[in-house]
Amino acid sequence: MMPLLWNLPLTFQSKHRLTLIGRCTNQPFINHIWIRKEADSQVEPLLVSRIRKILRGDLHCGTEDWYIKHAIVHNRQELKGKNSLIFLNKRESIHWGFLEKVSPCLVVTDKPVEELRSVRQNTTVIRVKSMLQAYWKFMDYYRNLFDIPVVAITGTCGKTTTKEMIKYILSQTYSVQATESSKNEPRLSFPYLLGIDKNTDMAVFETGLGNTGNIKHQCLIYQPTIGIITNIGAHHLDGCKTLEGYIQAKGEMVEGVKPNGTLILNADDENIKKISLDRFRGKVIYFSTKISSDFKADRILFAKGGMEFTLVYNRTRYPVFVPGYGEHQVSNALAAIAAVTEMGMEIKEAIKGLATFKNMQRHLEVTKGIKGSTIIDDTWTINPLSIEAALNVMDEIGMGRKKILLLGDINRLGSYEKEYHQKIGKIVAERSYDTLFTIGIKAEEIGQQAIRSGFKGNVHMFPAVDGLKELLVKKLDANTMVLIKGPMKSRSMIDLASSLKLNEQHE
């Protein structure tokens, strides 16, 4: 008998027609035939009595012959309406009367019996010994309802773009569940997981890292069959304390991948090489723009609107175009192609899909600016690694033009804040730019160090955006290119970049 892609209870399997859409594959975690599921888009309900048995809880009150359609952790996610499951910690308070408005609803809690006397009608309560253990049991049960490829991505830079590439390529054919934009906080992992339903063919999740343990936590929820590490530079040192601690935190992806799963790693990244793979028993795939690898980019060229390169894979060469500038964008593309190929997609189909990918806004977004200038808006995020990537793009596409840099504060560097701002100052001084503007108290160290290191251009240091635009606009003309690099939480820098772009109000 042919094994199904989904390992569901019979009540799930009987509700939709299965249509063959793929081919047999010998990938380590897919040893069966892919199936496209044709069904309605509603999340498959879960019977309350089934939930009680899974959690080994006691029915305190209410009925259990109805279905839940949503699940949240109280005070972490928003209550969406009726037929919701609410995980309630014994230390949390709740307005039982409010729940009548969204009844029927189910509360799973470890609160003492005496604290449950005010529970209102139409609210079902299942008492468990430990709400936390029940929460993990529920997630493990829900995740294992779906025998589908799940990708988890981490990295200092490029993880959102790589995730979006994978999602875009797969979505041409399959139903894909994915994290939204760069919203990758661990608290969002639960609702993202529950976004997988009977129509989902594959999932791709970006993982966030603020502290050690975050990636491990998210991998316990997602149970990825494929893990990707795009690169590792200095970031989140306030939470991880040192670069070594940050590398170890990123390395949690290695143990987070399911047994016999696949790791996709950047062979060019020196910090990734510091992560031990001794205990990993799955498949490892490497990609590179420099050395021989499973997926190797050769003859990389800047082209109109993006990058052209030759992909060397299985001793065959393929021409590739990826929208968006920079060698780092080629690395993102290699990781994405490697992932979808590992999931069973034909490589030519993956390359074709990638060619029409729309690069994300504020990710080295090149647009026409006022007074004929060119604006590179890179205000999505800022860290030392992404600054170097942006400068490389600026140098390449701005060759022969007047170049102006606007650099904001680099946050989340902990006690290494001054050191890394100075490193960026030295890097700027080694290059040829007309003017450097720094914005913010921390970023002032970039300007100071650039001057100390012999920067030949003009340096202007502003504590905030106020007053900068007036000076900047005077320097703009048709031969000027401006790179604006700042943190995504700096609304003022985002607005400044927007105000410099040529739009209807400037025409």
C-alpha positions in Angstrom: 0.0 0.0 0.0 1.4 3.4 -0.9 2.2 5.5 2.2 0.4 8.9 2.3 2.1 12.2 2.7 -0.2 12.9 5.7 -0.2 10.6 8.7 -3.7 11.7 9.9 -6.5 10.0 11.8 -9.1 8.4 9.5 -11.6 11.2 10.2 -9.1 13.6 8.6 -8.1 11.3 5.7 -11.7 10.7 4.6 -12.6 14.3 4.1 -10.6 15.2 1.0 -9.6 13.8 -2.4 -5.9 13.1 -3.0 -4.3 14.0 -6.4 -0.8 12.9 -7.4 1.4 16.0 -8.2 4.9 14.8 -7.7 7.3 11.9 -8.2 9.1 9.3 -6.1 12.1 10.6 -4.4 14.9 9.2 -2.3 15.4 12.3 -0.1 16.2 11.4 3.5 12.9 12.5 5.0 10.6 12.0 2.0 10.5 8.4 0.8 7.0 8.4 -0.6 5.0 10.2 -3.2 4.0 13.8 -2.9 0.3 14.5 -2.9 -1.8 17.6 -3.5 -4.8 17.7 -1.2 -8.0 19.2 -2.6 -10.3 20.4 0.2 -11.8 23.5 1.7 -9.5 26.0 3.4 -11.0 25.8 6.9 -8.7 24.5 9.7 -9.6 20.9 10.5 -11.4 21.0 13.9 -10.1 18.9 16.8 -12.6 17.1 19.0 -12.5 18.2 22.7 -12.7 14.7 24.0 -9.7 13.8 21.8 -7.8 16.7 23.2 -8.6 15.7 26.8 -7.2 12.2 26.1 -4.0 13.5 24.5 -3.4 15.8 27.5 -4.4 13.2 30.0 -6.6 15.8 31.7 -9.8 15.7 33.7 -13.0 17.2 32.5 -13.8 19.7 35.3 -16.9 21.1 33.7 -18.7 21.6 30.4 -19.0 19.1 27.5 -16.5 17.5 25.3 -18.5 16.5 22.2 -17.7 19.7 20.2 -14.7 20.9 18.2 -12.1 23.6 18.6 -10.9 25.6 15.6 -8.3 27.9 17.3 -5.8 27.7 20.1 -4.0 30.4 22.1 -1.9 30.9 25.2 -3.7 33.3 27.5 -2.1 36.8 27.4 0.3 35.8 24.6 -2.0 35.5 21.6 -5.3 37.2 20.7 -8.5 35.3 21.3 -10.0 34.9 17.8 -13.6 33.9 18.7 -15.7 30.9 19.3 -14.5 27.3 19.4 -11.1 28.4 20.9 -8.8 26.5 23.1 -7.1 28.6 25.8 -4.1 27.5 27.7 -4.3 29.1 31.1 -1.4 29.0 33.6 -2.4 28.7 37.2 -0.7 32.0 38.0 -2.7 33.9 35.4 -6.0 35.5 36.1 -8.9 35.4 33.6 -12.3 37.1 33.2 -14.6 34.0 33.1 -17.6 36.2 32.3 -16.0 37.4 29.1 -15.6 33.9 27.8 -19.4 33.6 27.5 -19.2 36.0 24.6 -17.0 33.5 22.7 -18.6 30.3 23.9 -18.2 27.5 23.3 -14.6 27.7 24.4 -12.2 25.3 26.1 -9.8 26.2 28.9 -6.9 23.9 29.7 -5.4 24.9 33.0 -3.6 23.7 36.1 -5.4 26.0 38.4 -6.7 24.5 41.7 -10.3 23.4 41.8 -11.3 26.1 44.3 -10.3 28.8 41.7 -12.6 27.3 39.1 -15.8 27.8 41.0 -16.7 31.0 39.1 -16.5 29.3 35.7 -19.6 30.3 33.6 -21.9 28.2 31.6 -20.8 27.0 28.1 -17.1 27.1 29.1 -15.4 23.7 29.2 -12.5 23.3 31.5 -9.9 20.5 31.4 -7.7 20.4 34.4 -4.2 19.1 33.9 -1.2 18.5 36.3 1.0 21.0 34.4 -0.3 23.5 31.9 3.2 23.8 30.4 3.5 20.1 29.8 0.0 20.0 28.4 1.0 22.9 26.0 3.9 20.9 24.7 1.9 17.7 24.4 -0.7 19.6 22.3 1.9 21.1 20.0 3.7 17.8 19.5 0.4 16.1 18.7 -0.6 18.9 16.3 2.8 19.0 14.5 2.8 15.3 14.0 -0.6 15.2 12.4 1.2 16.6 9.3 4.0 14.5 7.6 5.1 17.4 5.4 8.5 19.1 4.7 9.1 21.9 7.2 12.0 24.3 6.8 13.4 26.4 9.6 15.8 29.3 8.8 18.2 31.2 10.9 21.2 33.6 10.2 22.4 37.1 11.0 21.4 38.3 7.5 19.4 37.0 4.7 17.0 34.8 6.6 13.9 36.8 5.8 14.8 37.1 2.1 15.7 33.4 1.8 12.4 32.4 3.5 10.5 34.6 1.1 12.3 33.1 -1.9 11.5 29.6 -0.8 7.9 30.5 -0.1 7.6 32.2 -3.5 9.1 29.4 -5.5 7.0 26.7 -3.8 3.8 28.8 -3.9 3.7 28.6 -7.7 2.6 25.0 -7.2 2.0 24.1 -3.6 0.1 25.4 -0.6 2.7 26.9 1.8 2.5 28.0 5.4 5.2 30.5 6.4 6.1 33.2 8.9 5.0 36.7 8.1 7.7 39.1 6.9 10.4 39.1 9.6 8.0 38.6 12.5 9.9 35.7 14.0 9.6 36.1 17.7 9.4 32.8 19.6 6.0 33.7 21.0 4.6 33.7 17.5 5.7 30.1 16.8 2.6 28.6 18.3 0.1 30.4 16.0 2.4 29.9 13.0 2.4 26.1 13.7 -1.4 26.1 14.0 -1.5 27.8 10.6 -0.6 24.4 9.1 -3.9 22.6 8.1 -5.1 19.8 5.9 -4.4 21.9 2.8 -0.8 22.6 3.6 1.8 20.9 1.4 4.9 22.5 3.0 6.0 25.0 5.6 8.9 27.4 5.9 9.5 29.3 9.1 12.1 32.0 10.0 13.4 31.7 13.6 14.2 34.6 15.8 17.1 34.9 18.2 17.3 37.3 21.1 18.8 35.0 23.6 20.3 31.6 24.0 17.6 28.9 23.8 15.3 30.8 21.4 16.1 28.7 18.3 16.0 25.5 20.4 12.5 26.5 21.6 11.2 27.2 18.1 12.6 24.0 16.7 10.8 22.0 19.4 7.6 23.6 18.1 8.3 23.4 14.3 10.2 20.1 14.3 11.9 21.1 11.0 12.9 18.5 8.5 15.3 21.0 6.9 17.4 23.6 8.8 19.2 26.5 7.1 21.9 28.8 8.5 22.5 31.6 6.1 25.5 33.2 7.8 26.7 34.4 11.3 28.0 37.8 12.1 27.9 40.0 15.2 24.4 40.6 16.5 22.3 40.1 19.6 25.4 40.3 21.8 23.3 41.9 24.5 21.4 38.6 24.9 24.2 36.1 24.0 27.0 38.2 25.7 29.8 37.2 23.3 30.2 36.3 19.6 31.0 32.8 20.7 27.7 32.6 22.6 25.9 34.0 19.6 27.4 31.3 17.4 26.4 28.6 19.8 22.9 30.0 19.9 22.7 29.8 16.1 24.1 26.3 16.3 21.0 25.2 18.2 19.6 24.7 14.7 21.8 21.6 14.3 20.1 19.7 17.1 16.7 21.2 16.2 16.4 19.4 12.9 14.4 16.2 13.0 16.5 12.9 13.0 17.6 12.1 9.5 16.7 15.6 8.4 18.9 18.0 6.3 21.1 20.9 7.2 21.8 23.6 4.5 24.9 25.6 5.4 26.9 28.5 4.0 30.4 27.0 3.2 31.8 30.6 2.9 31.0 31.6 6.5 33.9 31.2 9.0 31.6 31.3 12.0 29.4 28.6 10.8 32.5 26.4 10.5 32.9 26.8 14.3 29.6 24.9 14.9 30.1 21.2 15.7 28.3 18.7 13.5 29.7 15.7 15.3 26.3 14.7 16.7 24.3 15.4 13.6 23.2 12.2 11.8 21.3 13.7 8.9 22.3 15.0 5.5 24.5 18.2 5.2 24.3 20.3 2.0 26.7 23.2 1.5 26.3 26.3 -0.8 29.1 28.7 -1.8 30.0 31.6 -4.0 33.7 30.9 -3.6 34.6 27.2 -3.2 33.5 23.9 -4.6 30.2 22.9 -2.9 26.9 21.1 -3.5 25.5 24.3 -4.8 28.2 26.6 -6.2 27.7 30.0 -7.8 30.2 30.8 -10.6 30.7 33.8 -12.9 28.7 36.2 -10.7 27.7 39.4 -12.5 25.7 42.5 -11.6 22.8 42.8 -14.1 19.8 45.0 -14.6 17.6 44.6 -11.5 19.6 41.8 -10.0 22.4 39.3 -10.2 23.3 36.8 -12.9 25.4 33.7 -12.1 26.1 30.2 -13.2 24.9 27.5 -10.8 27.1 24.4 -10.7 25.1 21.5 -9.3 25.6 17.8 -9.9 28.3 18.5 -12.5 25.8 20.5 -14.5 25.8 24.3 -15.1 22.6 26.3 -15.0 22.2 30.0 -15.8 20.4 31.8 -13.0 19.0 35.3 -12.5 17.9 36.5 -9.0 16.3 40.0 -8.5 18.2 42.1 -5.9 21.8 43.2 -5.9 24.8 41.8 -4.1 26.8 38.7 -3.7 24.9 38.1 -0.5 21.7 37.9 -2.6 23.4 35.1 -4.7 24.0 33.3 -1.4 20.4 33.7 -0.4 19.4 32.3 -3.8 21.7 29.3 -3.4 20.2 28.5 0.0 16.6 28.8 -1.4 17.4 26.6 -4.5 19.1 24.0 -2.3 16.0 23.9 0.0 13.3 23.5 -2.6 15.5 21.0 -4.6 15.9 19.0 -1.4 12.1 19.1 -1.0 11.8 17.4 -4.4 11.4 20.3 -6.9 13.2 20.1 -10.2 16.1 22.5 -10.2 15.1 24.1 -13.5 11.6 24.8 -12.1 13.2 26.3 -9.0 15.4 28.6 -11.1 12.5 29.6 -13.3 10.5 30.6 -10.2 13.3 32.5 -8.6 13.7 34.7 -11.7 10.3 36.4 -11.1 10.8 36.8 -7.3 10.2 40.4 -6.2 12.9 41.6 -3.9 11.7 42.8 -0.6 11.1 46.5 0.2 13.8 48.4 2.1 16.2 45.5 1.4 18.8 47.4 -0.7 15.9 48.8 -2.7 17.2 50.9 -5.5 14.9 53.7 -6.7 15.1 57.1 -8.4 15.5 60.0 -6.0 14.9 63.7 -6.1 17.0 65.9 -8.3 17.8 62.9 -10.4 19.7 61.1 -7.7 19.6 57.3 -7.0 18.5 56.2 -3.5 19.4 52.8 -2.0 17.0 52.2 0.8 18.3 49.6 3.2 16.4 50.5 6.3 15.1 47.0 7.1 17.8 46.2 9.6 21.4 47.0 10.5 24.3 45.0 11.8 28.0 44.9 10.9 27.6 42.1 8.4 24.7 43.7 6.6 26.6 47.1 6.4 29.5 45.4 4.6 27.1 43.8 2.2 25.4 47.1 1.5 28.8 48.9 1.0 29.8 46.2 -1.5 26.7 46.8 -3.5 27.2 50.6 -3.3 30.7 50.3 -4.6 29.7 48.1 -7.5 26.6 49.9 -8.8 27.8 53.4 -7.8 31.1 53.1 -9.7 32.0 56.4 -11.2 29.4 58.3 -9.3 29.3 60.6 -6.2 28.5 58.3 -3.3 26.9 59.4 0.0 26.4 57.2 3.1 23.9 57.6 5.8 24.5 55.1 8.7 22.4 54.8 11.8 23.0 53.2 15.2 23.9 49.5 15.3 21.9 48.1 18.2 22.1 44.9 20.2 25.8 44.7 20.4 26.0 44.7 24.2 29.4 45.5 25.6 30.9 45.3 22.1 29.0 48.3 20.9 31.9 50.7 20.6 34.2 48.1 19.1 31.9 47.2 16.2 31.0 50.8 15.4 34.7 51.6 15.2 35.2 48.6 12.9 32.6 50.0 10.5 34.4 53.4 10.7 37.6 51.7 9.6 35.9 49.9 6.7 34.3 53.1 5.5 37.7 54.9 5.6 39.2 52.2 3.4 36.7 53.0 0.6 36.0 56.0 -1.6 32.9 58.0 -0.6 32.1 61.7 -1.0 30.3 62.1 2.3 29.4 60.1 5.4 26.5 61.1 7.5 26.0 59.3 10.8 22.6 59.4 12.7 22.5 58.6 16.4 24.7 58.8 19.4 26.1 55.3 18.9 26.7 55.9 15.2 28.8 58.9 16.0 31.6 56.5 16.8 31.6 55.4 13.1 32.2 58.9 12.0 34.9 59.5 14.7 36.7 56.4 13.7 36.5 57.1 10.0 38.2 60.5 10.6 40.9 58.8 12.7 41.5 56.2 10.0 42.0 58.9 7.3 38.7 59.0 5.6 39.0 61.4 2.6 35.4 62.4 2.3 33.3 64.8 4.4 31.9 63.6 7.7 28.7 64.9 9.3 27.5 63.5 12.6 23.9 64.1 13.7 22.3 62.9 17.0 19.0 62.6 15.1 17.5 63.0 11.6 16.5 66.6 12.4 18.3 69.1 10.1 20.1 66.4 8.1 17.8 66.5 5.0 18.4 70.2 4.3 22.2 69.6 4.1 21.9 66.3 2.2 19.5 67.7 -0.5 22.1 70.4 -1.4 24.5 67.6 -2.3 22.1 65.7 -4.6 22.3 65.7 -8.4 21.9 63.2 -11.2 25.3 61.8 -10.6 24.8 61.1 -6.9 23.9 57.8 -5.2 22.8 57.7 -1.6 22.8 54.6 0.7 20.6 54.9 3.7 21.3 52.1 6.2 19.5 52.1 9.6 17.5 50.0 12.0 13.9 49.0 11.2 12.7 50.6 14.4 14.0 54.0 13.4 10.9 55.5 11.9 12.7 58.8 11.3 15.3 57.1 9.0 12.6 55.2 7.2 10.6 58.4 6.6 13.8 60.2 5.5 14.5 57.5 2.9 10.9 57.7 1.7 11.1 61.5 1.4 14.1 61.3 -0.8 12.5 58.9 -3.3 11.0 60.4 -6.5 7.2 60.1 -6.2 4.1 62.1 -7.1 4.7 64.8 -4.5 8.1 65.5 -6.0 7.1 65.5 -9.6 
